[in-house]
């Protein structure tokens, strides 16, 4: 059983089939969306393939869009749809899973709005898009302007002539600032000074970044993200923006006022809009009946295997929460389940 048909879920389905699990009778993929595309189909229209992080192709099928100027919300879902057709992946949608429970016979019971399934193993690939994170600050409920998270962003035009505070130090914050600054007054605030990355980023640096996230998740700590530990890429636009002072940041404010944000040192900024580019949390609430989370809310994993429940594989989680990491995790999860279930059969023979 695979839960989720984004990049990680499709990769897991591909590799499960190659490990000998028959599509349909040996495994199914349950997806909560009505159409292919995962989180990509919900991205803002102005996000093109040229401006997003690289979309790594899924195993077995090249990703060859006609143009880098295509909206990511169109090109990637079309690629995912073709992938599902090409490899006859047994995706059932829309199916929203509400709970995964253990049964008395060493299996899982997967409960959803469209019925229930029993499974010997589960690959969870539900990602983060459905769990946007907005931190709490004093006075937040008094703000008279508009507050929105990046999941609700549809384009800069709606902010024309306004004063916008963008909160967050990740790649999305930088991308949105680049658009909004063309039509509005912007203020950028982050908890920490941004770390800019110029020049090539080799395999060794990538392995080191993944290893740091893996170590955190294995120990049950909040992992952050692989992208978060690699730094922000200095693209040509970013270089111009840095030189022009567009990406000058302020430390995060101490409170929100009815008309903006304020710091304890007396500074304040008037705002019509607060845009929270503050990331996401893993969408794993349906796994709560398994009681695997630490006090920090993290499910410890070793690679893709839940430390306290080896029959559960988590892909697109922690160190594999990136497009290239999701591909590798799909294979690791399929191989791990094949070995585990083969061992179970050998013991029962």
PALUMVEX-346294 format. One record per residue (C-alpha): residue number from 1; x, y, z. Coordinates in Angstrom, 3 decimals, always signed. Layout:
N
<r resi="NUM" xx="X" yy="Y" zz="Z"/>
...
! end
This chain:
349
<r resi="1" xx="+0.000" yy="+0.000" zz="+0.000"/>
<r resi="2" xx="+1.308" yy="+3.430" zz="-1.026"/>
<r resi="3" xx="-0.371" yy="+6.535" zz="+0.382"/>
<r resi="4" xx="+0.220" yy="+9.549" zz="-1.857"/>
<r resi="5" xx="+0.922" yy="+9.880" zz="-5.581"/>
<r resi="6" xx="+3.395" yy="+12.726" zz="-5.698"/>
<r resi="7" xx="+7.019" yy="+12.269" zz="-6.750"/>
<r resi="8" xx="+7.881" yy="+9.956" zz="-3.854"/>
<r resi="9" xx="+4.722" yy="+7.864" zz="-4.171"/>
<r resi="10" xx="+5.114" yy="+7.343" zz="-7.907"/>
<r resi="11" xx="+8.761" yy="+6.392" zz="-7.475"/>
<r resi="12" xx="+7.760" yy="+3.896" zz="-4.784"/>
<r resi="13" xx="+5.084" yy="+2.400" zz="-7.054"/>
<r resi="14" xx="+7.558" yy="+1.999" zz="-9.910"/>
<r resi="15" xx="+10.064" yy="+0.206" zz="-7.694"/>
<r resi="16" xx="+7.465" yy="-1.952" zz="-5.940"/>
<r resi="17" xx="+6.509" yy="-3.329" zz="-9.350"/>
<r resi="18" xx="+10.158" yy="-4.074" zz="-10.077"/>
<r resi="19" xx="+10.477" yy="-5.856" zz="-6.764"/>
<r resi="20" xx="+7.770" yy="-8.266" zz="-7.853"/>
<r resi="21" xx="+4.673" yy="-6.693" zz="-6.301"/>
<r resi="22" xx="+1.903" yy="-6.937" zz="-8.901"/>
<r resi="23" xx="+0.145" yy="-3.622" zz="-9.628"/>
<r resi="24" xx="-3.411" yy="-3.829" zz="-8.350"/>
<r resi="25" xx="-3.269" yy="-7.184" zz="-6.591"/>
<r resi="26" xx="+0.137" yy="-6.716" zz="-4.964"/>
<r resi="27" xx="-0.055" yy="-3.001" zz="-4.227"/>
<r resi="28" xx="-2.229" yy="+0.055" zz="-4.821"/>
<r resi="29" xx="-1.546" yy="+3.776" zz="-4.577"/>
<r resi="30" xx="-4.138" yy="+5.918" zz="-2.783"/>
<r resi="31" xx="-4.106" yy="+9.615" zz="-3.661"/>
<r resi="32" xx="-6.136" yy="+12.372" zz="-2.046"/>
<r resi="33" xx="-6.215" yy="+14.625" zz="-5.124"/>
<r resi="34" xx="-8.719" yy="+14.317" zz="-7.925"/>
<r resi="35" xx="-6.028" yy="+14.363" zz="-10.650"/>
<r resi="36" xx="-2.298" yy="+13.614" zz="-11.043"/>
<r resi="37" xx="+0.330" yy="+16.120" zz="-10.016"/>
<r resi="38" xx="+0.694" yy="+15.990" zz="-6.254"/>
<r resi="39" xx="+1.595" yy="+19.330" zz="-4.708"/>
<r resi="40" xx="+2.769" yy="+20.672" zz="-8.073"/>
<r resi="41" xx="-0.767" yy="+21.117" zz="-9.372"/>
<r resi="42" xx="-1.433" yy="+23.613" zz="-6.575"/>
<r resi="43" xx="+1.572" yy="+25.870" zz="-7.159"/>
<r resi="44" xx="+1.058" yy="+29.506" zz="-8.080"/>
<r resi="45" xx="+0.627" yy="+30.209" zz="-11.813"/>
<r resi="46" xx="+3.711" yy="+32.417" zz="-12.147"/>
<r resi="47" xx="+6.052" yy="+29.641" zz="-10.987"/>
<r resi="48" xx="+7.704" yy="+28.325" zz="-14.138"/>
<r resi="49" xx="+10.086" yy="+25.440" zz="-14.623"/>
<r resi="50" xx="+12.870" yy="+27.975" zz="-15.053"/>
<r resi="51" xx="+12.238" yy="+29.597" zz="-11.662"/>
<r resi="52" xx="+11.617" yy="+26.528" zz="-9.539"/>
<r resi="53" xx="+14.168" yy="+24.167" zz="-8.063"/>
<r resi="54" xx="+15.157" yy="+21.552" zz="-10.598"/>
<r resi="55" xx="+12.458" yy="+18.940" zz="-11.184"/>
<r resi="56" xx="+14.275" yy="+15.619" zz="-11.170"/>
<r resi="57" xx="+12.767" yy="+13.092" zz="-13.544"/>
<r resi="58" xx="+11.154" yy="+9.958" zz="-12.203"/>
<r resi="59" xx="+12.871" yy="+6.596" zz="-12.794"/>
<r resi="60" xx="+12.336" yy="+5.165" zz="-16.245"/>
<r resi="61" xx="+10.844" yy="+8.221" zz="-17.994"/>
<r resi="62" xx="+12.719" yy="+11.385" zz="-19.056"/>
<r resi="63" xx="+11.191" yy="+14.742" zz="-18.173"/>
<r resi="64" xx="+11.493" yy="+16.722" zz="-21.385"/>
<r resi="65" xx="+9.177" yy="+19.752" zz="-21.307"/>
<r resi="66" xx="+8.775" yy="+21.798" zz="-24.467"/>
<r resi="67" xx="+9.938" yy="+24.960" zz="-22.716"/>
<r resi="68" xx="+11.403" yy="+26.060" zz="-19.400"/>
<r resi="69" xx="+8.850" yy="+28.890" zz="-19.457"/>
<r resi="70" xx="+5.926" yy="+26.522" zz="-18.905"/>
<r resi="71" xx="+4.050" yy="+26.908" zz="-15.593"/>
<r resi="72" xx="+5.215" yy="+24.203" zz="-13.201"/>
<r resi="73" xx="+1.587" yy="+23.618" zz="-12.186"/>
<r resi="74" xx="+0.871" yy="+22.433" zz="-15.744"/>
<r resi="75" xx="+4.082" yy="+20.752" zz="-16.897"/>
<r resi="76" xx="+4.774" yy="+18.571" zz="-13.861"/>
<r resi="77" xx="+1.210" yy="+17.213" zz="-13.449"/>
<r resi="78" xx="+1.173" yy="+16.344" zz="-17.151"/>
<r resi="79" xx="+4.447" yy="+14.454" zz="-16.665"/>
<r resi="80" xx="+3.087" yy="+12.635" zz="-13.613"/>
<r resi="81" xx="-0.071" yy="+11.679" zz="-15.519"/>
<r resi="82" xx="+1.993" yy="+10.233" zz="-18.361"/>
<r resi="83" xx="+4.130" yy="+8.378" zz="-15.831"/>
<r resi="84" xx="+1.083" yy="+6.740" zz="-14.244"/>
<r resi="85" xx="-0.143" yy="+5.657" zz="-17.705"/>
<r resi="86" xx="+3.226" yy="+4.489" zz="-18.981"/>
<r resi="87" xx="+3.856" yy="+2.150" zz="-16.059"/>
<r resi="88" xx="+0.210" yy="+1.251" zz="-15.380"/>
<r resi="89" xx="+0.480" yy="+2.322" zz="-11.765"/>
<r resi="90" xx="-2.691" yy="+1.385" zz="-9.835"/>
<r resi="91" xx="-3.573" yy="+4.853" zz="-8.534"/>
<r resi="92" xx="-6.996" yy="+5.241" zz="-6.956"/>
<r resi="93" xx="-8.290" yy="+8.785" zz="-6.463"/>
<r resi="94" xx="-9.603" yy="+10.777" zz="-4.847"/>
<r resi="95" xx="-9.108" yy="+8.692" zz="-1.701"/>
<r resi="96" xx="-8.331" yy="+10.540" zz="+1.533"/>
<r resi="97" xx="-6.771" yy="+8.331" zz="+4.187"/>
<r resi="98" xx="-7.836" yy="+9.171" zz="+7.735"/>
<r resi="99" xx="-6.049" yy="+6.511" zz="+9.808"/>
<r resi="100" xx="-3.563" yy="+3.643" zz="+9.651"/>
<r resi="101" xx="-3.898" yy="+1.076" zz="+12.433"/>
<r resi="102" xx="-2.272" yy="-2.197" zz="+13.356"/>
<r resi="103" xx="-4.362" yy="-5.350" zz="+13.236"/>
<r resi="104" xx="-3.995" yy="-8.434" zz="+15.362"/>
<r resi="105" xx="-2.508" yy="-10.511" zz="+12.556"/>
<r resi="106" xx="+0.577" yy="-8.440" zz="+11.780"/>
<r resi="107" xx="-1.025" yy="-6.234" zz="+9.139"/>
<r resi="108" xx="-2.238" yy="-2.669" zz="+8.802"/>
<r resi="109" xx="-5.809" yy="-1.459" zz="+8.433"/>
<r resi="110" xx="-5.911" yy="+1.633" zz="+6.226"/>
<r resi="111" xx="-9.090" yy="+3.669" zz="+6.731"/>
<r resi="112" xx="-10.230" yy="+6.209" zz="+4.154"/>
<r resi="113" xx="-13.312" yy="+8.067" zz="+2.987"/>
<r resi="114" xx="-13.722" yy="+5.547" zz="+0.157"/>
<r resi="115" xx="-13.397" yy="+2.385" zz="+2.247"/>
<r resi="116" xx="-10.761" yy="+0.346" zz="+4.073"/>
<r resi="117" xx="-7.748" yy="-1.692" zz="+2.934"/>
<r resi="118" xx="-5.600" yy="-4.293" zz="+4.661"/>
<r resi="119" xx="-1.884" yy="-4.230" zz="+3.934"/>
<r resi="120" xx="+1.229" yy="-6.130" zz="+4.982"/>
<r resi="121" xx="+3.311" yy="-2.984" zz="+4.544"/>
<r resi="122" xx="+2.697" yy="+0.725" zz="+3.990"/>
<r resi="123" xx="+4.733" yy="+3.308" zz="+2.099"/>
<r resi="124" xx="+3.693" yy="+6.747" zz="+3.308"/>
<r resi="125" xx="+4.272" yy="+9.446" zz="+0.685"/>
<r resi="126" xx="+1.898" yy="+12.208" zz="+1.776"/>
<r resi="127" xx="+4.433" yy="+15.048" zz="+1.652"/>
<r resi="128" xx="+3.832" yy="+18.407" zz="+3.327"/>
<r resi="129" xx="+1.701" yy="+20.619" zz="+1.066"/>
<r resi="130" xx="-1.507" yy="+20.019" zz="+3.034"/>
<r resi="131" xx="+0.130" yy="+21.156" zz="+6.294"/>
<r resi="132" xx="+1.321" yy="+24.762" zz="+5.844"/>
<r resi="133" xx="+3.005" yy="+26.142" zz="+8.942"/>
<r resi="134" xx="+2.289" yy="+29.637" zz="+10.278"/>
<r resi="135" xx="+4.097" yy="+30.600" zz="+13.507"/>
<r resi="136" xx="+2.295" yy="+32.488" zz="+16.250"/>
<r resi="137" xx="+3.247" yy="+36.009" zz="+17.335"/>
<r resi="138" xx="+1.682" yy="+38.326" zz="+19.907"/>
<r resi="139" xx="-1.027" yy="+40.502" zz="+18.415"/>
<r resi="140" xx="-1.520" yy="+38.323" zz="+15.335"/>
<r resi="141" xx="-5.295" yy="+38.278" zz="+15.725"/>
<r resi="142" xx="-5.435" yy="+42.095" zz="+15.809"/>
<r resi="143" xx="-3.948" yy="+42.640" zz="+12.345"/>
<r resi="144" xx="-6.437" yy="+44.461" zz="+10.127"/>
<r resi="145" xx="-4.771" yy="+43.569" zz="+6.841"/>
<r resi="146" xx="-4.555" yy="+40.268" zz="+5.013"/>
<r resi="147" xx="-2.493" yy="+37.284" zz="+6.119"/>
<r resi="148" xx="-1.789" yy="+34.356" zz="+3.800"/>
<r resi="149" xx="+0.615" yy="+31.461" zz="+3.453"/>
<r resi="150" xx="+2.391" yy="+30.602" zz="+0.219"/>
<r resi="151" xx="-0.246" yy="+27.918" zz="-0.424"/>
<r resi="152" xx="-2.721" yy="+30.769" zz="-1.007"/>
<r resi="153" xx="-0.444" yy="+32.884" zz="-3.213"/>
<r resi="154" xx="-1.688" yy="+33.198" zz="-6.790"/>
<r resi="155" xx="+0.387" yy="+36.090" zz="-8.145"/>
<r resi="156" xx="+1.855" yy="+39.490" zz="-7.367"/>
<r resi="157" xx="-0.829" yy="+41.533" zz="-9.146"/>
<r resi="158" xx="-3.214" yy="+41.323" zz="-6.194"/>
<r resi="159" xx="-0.681" yy="+43.238" zz="-4.059"/>
<r resi="160" xx="-0.155" yy="+46.159" zz="-6.468"/>
<r resi="161" xx="+0.442" yy="+49.390" zz="-4.583"/>
<r resi="162" xx="+0.350" yy="+47.746" zz="-1.158"/>
<r resi="163" xx="+2.907" yy="+47.281" zz="+1.586"/>
<r resi="164" xx="+3.815" yy="+43.596" zz="+1.970"/>
<r resi="165" xx="+5.851" yy="+41.942" zz="+4.719"/>
<r resi="166" xx="+7.300" yy="+38.617" zz="+3.549"/>
<r resi="167" xx="+8.257" yy="+36.279" zz="+6.392"/>
<r resi="168" xx="+10.636" yy="+33.375" zz="+5.788"/>
<r resi="169" xx="+14.198" yy="+32.595" zz="+4.796"/>
<r resi="170" xx="+13.711" yy="+29.863" zz="+2.212"/>
<r resi="171" xx="+13.726" yy="+29.664" zz="-1.562"/>
<r resi="172" xx="+9.981" yy="+30.336" zz="-1.827"/>
<r resi="173" xx="+10.321" yy="+33.605" zz="+0.075"/>
<r resi="174" xx="+13.051" yy="+34.754" zz="-2.292"/>
<r resi="175" xx="+11.031" yy="+33.747" zz="-5.377"/>
<r resi="176" xx="+7.931" yy="+35.577" zz="-4.191"/>
<r resi="177" xx="+9.886" yy="+38.666" zz="-3.194"/>
<r resi="178" xx="+11.242" yy="+38.774" zz="-6.720"/>
<r resi="179" xx="+7.713" yy="+39.012" zz="-8.078"/>
<r resi="180" xx="+6.063" yy="+41.204" zz="-5.466"/>
<r resi="181" xx="+8.786" yy="+43.851" zz="-5.363"/>
<r resi="182" xx="+7.878" yy="+44.749" zz="-8.955"/>
<r resi="183" xx="+4.431" yy="+46.008" zz="-7.910"/>
<r resi="184" xx="+4.513" yy="+46.664" zz="-4.164"/>
<r resi="185" xx="+6.608" yy="+47.915" zz="-1.259"/>
<r resi="186" xx="+8.235" yy="+44.939" zz="+0.413"/>
<r resi="187" xx="+9.888" yy="+44.180" zz="+3.730"/>
<r resi="188" xx="+11.688" yy="+40.869" zz="+4.176"/>
<r resi="189" xx="+12.096" yy="+39.379" zz="+7.645"/>
<r resi="190" xx="+13.806" yy="+36.124" zz="+8.605"/>
<r resi="191" xx="+14.684" yy="+34.405" zz="+11.867"/>
<r resi="192" xx="+18.299" yy="+33.952" zz="+10.786"/>
<r resi="193" xx="+20.476" yy="+35.742" zz="+8.245"/>
<r resi="194" xx="+20.159" yy="+33.973" zz="+4.881"/>
<r resi="195" xx="+23.030" yy="+31.790" zz="+3.736"/>
<r resi="196" xx="+23.742" yy="+32.387" zz="+0.051"/>
<r resi="197" xx="+25.363" yy="+29.721" zz="-2.088"/>
<r resi="198" xx="+27.380" yy="+30.721" zz="-5.130"/>
<r resi="199" xx="+29.313" yy="+28.475" zz="-7.442"/>
<r resi="200" xx="+28.891" yy="+24.739" zz="-8.031"/>
<r resi="201" xx="+27.232" yy="+22.462" zz="-5.498"/>
<r resi="202" xx="+28.834" yy="+19.056" zz="-5.856"/>
<r resi="203" xx="+27.865" yy="+15.547" zz="-4.829"/>
<r resi="204" xx="+29.998" yy="+15.687" zz="-1.689"/>
<r resi="205" xx="+28.180" yy="+18.768" zz="-0.384"/>
<r resi="206" xx="+24.871" yy="+17.134" zz="-1.255"/>
<r resi="207" xx="+25.750" yy="+13.964" zz="+0.653"/>
<r resi="208" xx="+26.811" yy="+16.012" zz="+3.667"/>
<r resi="209" xx="+23.527" yy="+17.938" zz="+3.661"/>
<r resi="210" xx="+21.447" yy="+14.756" zz="+3.423"/>
<r resi="211" xx="+23.514" yy="+13.135" zz="+6.169"/>
<r resi="212" xx="+22.784" yy="+16.003" zz="+8.548"/>
<r resi="213" xx="+19.046" yy="+15.664" zz="+7.977"/>
<r resi="214" xx="+19.207" yy="+11.859" zz="+8.257"/>
<r resi="215" xx="+21.001" yy="+12.077" zz="+11.588"/>
<r resi="216" xx="+18.353" yy="+14.412" zz="+12.984"/>
<r resi="217" xx="+15.422" yy="+12.235" zz="+11.872"/>
<r resi="218" xx="+17.051" yy="+9.004" zz="+13.070"/>
<r resi="219" xx="+17.446" yy="+10.584" zz="+16.506"/>
<r resi="220" xx="+13.839" yy="+11.794" zz="+16.552"/>
<r resi="221" xx="+14.673" yy="+15.502" zz="+16.223"/>
<r resi="222" xx="+13.047" yy="+18.061" zz="+13.942"/>
<r resi="223" xx="+15.037" yy="+17.716" zz="+10.727"/>
<r resi="224" xx="+14.481" yy="+20.931" zz="+8.848"/>
<r resi="225" xx="+14.965" yy="+20.238" zz="+5.143"/>
<r resi="226" xx="+17.758" yy="+19.291" zz="+2.787"/>
<r resi="227" xx="+17.249" yy="+22.580" zz="+0.934"/>
<r resi="228" xx="+17.423" yy="+24.420" zz="+4.237"/>
<r resi="229" xx="+20.939" yy="+23.175" zz="+4.954"/>
<r resi="230" xx="+22.330" yy="+23.713" zz="+1.460"/>
<r resi="231" xx="+21.771" yy="+27.475" zz="+1.354"/>
<r resi="232" xx="+19.973" yy="+29.750" zz="-1.103"/>
<r resi="233" xx="+21.158" yy="+29.639" zz="-4.694"/>
<r resi="234" xx="+22.428" yy="+32.934" zz="-6.086"/>
<r resi="235" xx="+20.778" yy="+33.045" zz="-9.504"/>
<r resi="236" xx="+21.346" yy="+35.985" zz="-11.876"/>
<r resi="237" xx="+18.152" yy="+37.595" zz="-10.579"/>
<r resi="238" xx="+19.226" yy="+37.093" zz="-6.976"/>
<r resi="239" xx="+22.625" yy="+38.635" zz="-7.712"/>
<r resi="240" xx="+20.959" yy="+41.732" zz="-9.219"/>
<r resi="241" xx="+18.513" yy="+41.923" zz="-6.319"/>
<r resi="242" xx="+21.305" yy="+41.676" zz="-3.767"/>
<r resi="243" xx="+23.254" yy="+44.398" zz="-5.538"/>
<r resi="244" xx="+20.145" yy="+46.622" zz="-5.684"/>
<r resi="245" xx="+19.285" yy="+46.098" zz="-2.024"/>
<r resi="246" xx="+16.006" yy="+44.315" zz="-2.735"/>
<r resi="247" xx="+17.002" yy="+41.337" zz="-0.589"/>
<r resi="248" xx="+18.046" yy="+43.286" zz="+2.472"/>
<r resi="249" xx="+16.465" yy="+41.463" zz="+5.385"/>
<r resi="250" xx="+15.419" yy="+42.446" zz="+8.874"/>
<r resi="251" xx="+15.362" yy="+40.141" zz="+11.893"/>
<r resi="252" xx="+11.916" yy="+38.763" zz="+12.575"/>
<r resi="253" xx="+9.608" yy="+41.160" zz="+14.427"/>
<r resi="254" xx="+8.546" yy="+40.705" zz="+18.049"/>
<r resi="255" xx="+4.827" yy="+41.353" zz="+17.635"/>
<r resi="256" xx="+2.100" yy="+42.140" zz="+15.138"/>
<r resi="257" xx="+0.060" yy="+45.321" zz="+15.447"/>
<r resi="258" xx="-3.282" yy="+46.225" zz="+13.845"/>
<r resi="259" xx="-1.423" yy="+48.130" zz="+11.125"/>
<r resi="260" xx="+1.795" yy="+46.157" zz="+10.691"/>
<r resi="261" xx="+4.678" yy="+44.641" zz="+12.615"/>
<r resi="262" xx="+6.902" yy="+45.969" zz="+15.396"/>
<r resi="263" xx="+10.163" yy="+45.242" zz="+17.193"/>
<r resi="264" xx="+10.960" yy="+45.720" zz="+20.856"/>
<r resi="265" xx="+13.721" yy="+48.203" zz="+19.956"/>
<r resi="266" xx="+11.076" yy="+50.671" zz="+18.753"/>
<r resi="267" xx="+11.140" yy="+49.926" zz="+15.039"/>
<r resi="268" xx="+7.900" yy="+49.294" zz="+13.185"/>
<r resi="269" xx="+6.714" yy="+48.708" zz="+9.618"/>
<r resi="270" xx="+3.245" yy="+49.420" zz="+8.314"/>
<r resi="271" xx="+1.769" yy="+46.548" zz="+6.343"/>
<r resi="272" xx="-1.318" yy="+45.790" zz="+4.301"/>
<r resi="273" xx="-0.329" yy="+42.146" zz="+3.845"/>
<r resi="274" xx="+1.736" yy="+39.613" zz="+5.773"/>
<r resi="275" xx="+2.839" yy="+36.749" zz="+3.550"/>
<r resi="276" xx="+3.996" yy="+33.726" zz="+5.528"/>
<r resi="277" xx="+6.615" yy="+31.848" zz="+3.489"/>
<r resi="278" xx="+7.326" yy="+29.792" zz="+6.571"/>
<r resi="279" xx="+7.284" yy="+26.284" zz="+5.208"/>
<r resi="280" xx="+5.356" yy="+23.158" zz="+6.014"/>
<r resi="281" xx="+5.143" yy="+20.241" zz="+8.384"/>
<r resi="282" xx="+4.907" yy="+16.582" zz="+7.397"/>
<r resi="283" xx="+1.323" yy="+15.450" zz="+6.730"/>
<r resi="284" xx="+1.383" yy="+12.327" zz="+8.892"/>
<r resi="285" xx="-1.623" yy="+12.821" zz="+11.153"/>
<r resi="286" xx="-3.252" yy="+9.658" zz="+9.794"/>
<r resi="287" xx="-0.329" yy="+7.667" zz="+11.243"/>
<r resi="288" xx="-1.127" yy="+8.824" zz="+14.795"/>
<r resi="289" xx="-2.798" yy="+5.499" zz="+15.809"/>
<r resi="290" xx="+0.602" yy="+3.815" zz="+15.385"/>
<r resi="291" xx="+2.049" yy="+5.986" zz="+18.195"/>
<r resi="292" xx="+5.437" yy="+6.464" zz="+16.584"/>
<r resi="293" xx="+6.092" yy="+10.152" zz="+17.185"/>
<r resi="294" xx="+8.611" yy="+11.500" zz="+19.672"/>
<r resi="295" xx="+7.805" yy="+14.404" zz="+21.986"/>
<r resi="296" xx="+9.024" yy="+16.704" zz="+19.215"/>
<r resi="297" xx="+6.393" yy="+15.266" zz="+16.893"/>
<r resi="298" xx="+8.937" yy="+13.438" zz="+14.726"/>
<r resi="299" xx="+8.756" yy="+9.825" zz="+13.547"/>
<r resi="300" xx="+12.337" yy="+8.498" zz="+13.822"/>
<r resi="301" xx="+13.430" yy="+6.793" zz="+10.608"/>
<r resi="302" xx="+16.523" yy="+4.919" zz="+9.532"/>
<r resi="303" xx="+16.773" yy="+5.604" zz="+5.822"/>
<r resi="304" xx="+13.104" yy="+5.221" zz="+4.920"/>
<r resi="305" xx="+12.165" yy="+2.673" zz="+7.602"/>
<r resi="306" xx="+10.284" yy="+3.780" zz="+10.713"/>
<r resi="307" xx="+12.606" yy="+2.789" zz="+13.559"/>
<r resi="308" xx="+9.794" yy="+1.417" zz="+15.730"/>
<r resi="309" xx="+7.683" yy="-0.067" zz="+12.910"/>
<r resi="310" xx="+9.754" yy="-1.600" zz="+10.071"/>
<r resi="311" xx="+6.637" yy="-2.396" zz="+8.009"/>
<r resi="312" xx="+6.121" yy="+1.359" zz="+7.604"/>
<r resi="313" xx="+8.275" yy="+3.199" zz="+5.080"/>
<r resi="314" xx="+8.306" yy="+7.001" zz="+4.946"/>
<r resi="315" xx="+9.325" yy="+8.607" zz="+1.653"/>
<r resi="316" xx="+9.363" yy="+12.316" zz="+0.898"/>
<r resi="317" xx="+10.008" yy="+12.721" zz="+4.621"/>
<r resi="318" xx="+13.060" yy="+14.198" zz="+6.318"/>
<r resi="319" xx="+16.139" yy="+13.476" zz="+4.196"/>
<r resi="320" xx="+14.032" yy="+12.450" zz="+1.183"/>
<r resi="321" xx="+11.870" yy="+15.612" zz="+1.164"/>
<r resi="322" xx="+13.230" yy="+16.784" zz="-2.200"/>
<r resi="323" xx="+12.610" yy="+15.642" zz="-5.751"/>
<r resi="324" xx="+15.899" yy="+13.777" zz="-6.099"/>
<r resi="325" xx="+15.683" yy="+12.433" zz="-2.557"/>
<r resi="326" xx="+12.147" yy="+11.193" zz="-3.178"/>
<r resi="327" xx="+13.308" yy="+9.131" zz="-6.172"/>
<r resi="328" xx="+16.006" yy="+7.386" zz="-4.181"/>
<r resi="329" xx="+13.668" yy="+6.873" zz="-1.236"/>
<r resi="330" xx="+11.089" yy="+5.155" zz="-3.443"/>
<r resi="331" xx="+13.600" yy="+2.485" zz="-4.382"/>
<r resi="332" xx="+14.874" yy="+2.104" zz="-0.826"/>
<r resi="333" xx="+11.351" yy="+1.651" zz="+0.515"/>
<r resi="334" xx="+10.429" yy="-0.969" zz="-2.086"/>
<r resi="335" xx="+13.609" yy="-2.953" zz="-1.468"/>
<r resi="336" xx="+13.152" yy="-2.771" zz="+2.306"/>
<r resi="337" xx="+9.579" yy="-4.058" zz="+2.121"/>
<r resi="338" xx="+10.532" yy="-6.874" zz="-0.249"/>
<r resi="339" xx="+13.262" yy="-8.065" zz="+2.135"/>
<r resi="340" xx="+11.066" yy="-7.727" zz="+5.217"/>
<r resi="341" xx="+8.079" yy="-9.544" zz="+3.750"/>
<r resi="342" xx="+10.267" yy="-12.281" zz="+2.283"/>
<r resi="343" xx="+11.782" yy="-12.795" zz="+5.721"/>
<r resi="344" xx="+8.299" yy="-12.975" zz="+7.286"/>
<r resi="345" xx="+7.261" yy="-15.632" zz="+4.757"/>
<r resi="346" xx="+10.423" yy="-17.648" zz="+5.427"/>
<r resi="347" xx="+9.783" yy="-17.619" zz="+9.170"/>
<r resi="348" xx="+6.178" yy="-18.737" zz="+8.747"/>
<r resi="349" xx="+7.053" yy="-21.561" zz="+6.321"/>
! end
